[in-house]
């Protein structure tokens, strides 16, 4: 289903149902990100369960290692 999502402040259209679908579309590995959905943290173990809705607001932060 095509829907508008607001990701890191930018509105884009995607054809996805769940957080894991969106990460696949964006080519992001789920073990390298932290996600906030409508001001609630989504835990990695729930990426396959949490459904997205039109106009949802997500903040996606990529974890970068280094030292």
Secondary structure, 3 states (H helix, E strand, C coil): CEEEEEECCEEEEEECCEHHHHHHHCCCCHHHEEEEECCEEECHHHCCCCECCCCCEEEEEECCCCC
